[in-house]
């Protein structure tokens, strides 16, 4: 599963998602957008990904 962590009013997040859409990347993909402050708290996000410097932050989780 591909996860994009983003937040509202983030030009970089909007640009990344638009690029993914225009290149057909989202079609047929197991893909999810998680909004900071809505779907996950900022503290929880930083605890989970301490090396993250900001958003957008893309994670690919492997399913076994």
C-alpha positions in Angstrom: 0.0 0.0 0.0 1.2 3.5 -0.9 0.4 6.2 1.7 0.9 9.9 1.1 0.8 11.9 4.3 -0.3 15.5 3.6 -2.1 18.4 5.0 -4.6 21.0 3.9 -3.4 24.1 2.0 0.0 22.5 1.3 1.1 23.4 -2.2 3.7 20.6 -2.3 1.1 18.1 -1.3 -1.4 19.3 -4.0 1.4 19.3 -6.6 2.4 15.7 -5.8 -1.1 14.4 -5.9 -1.8 16.2 -9.1 1.3 14.7 -10.7 0.4 11.2 -9.5 -3.1 11.7 -11.0 -1.9 13.1 -14.3 0.7 10.2 -14.8 -2.0 7.6 -14.0 0.0 6.5 -10.9 -3.2 6.2 -8.8 -5.0 4.0 -11.2 -5.2 0.4 -10.0 -2.9 1.2 -7.0 -3.6 0.4 -3.4 -3.3 4.0 -2.4 -4.4 6.2 0.4 -4.0 9.9 1.4 -3.7 10.6 5.1 -4.2 14.2 6.3 -2.2 15.5 9.2 -4.5 17.0 11.8 -7.5 15.1 10.5 -6.7 11.5 10.0 -3.6 11.4 12.2 -2.2 13.8 14.8 1.0 15.6 14.1 2.6 14.1 17.2 1.5 10.6 16.2 2.9 11.1 12.7 6.3 12.3 14.1 6.4 9.4 16.5 5.8 7.0 13.7 8.2 8.7 11.2 10.8 10.5 13.3 13.0 11.2 10.2 10.2 13.0 8.3 11.1 16.6 7.7 7.6 17.6 6.5 4.9 16.8 4.1 4.2 15.4 1.6 5.7 12.3 2.9 5.2 9.1 0.9 5.4 5.6 2.5 5.2 2.2 0.8 4.1 -0.4 3.2 4.7 -4.0 2.1 2.1 -6.6 2.8 3.3 -10.1 3.4 
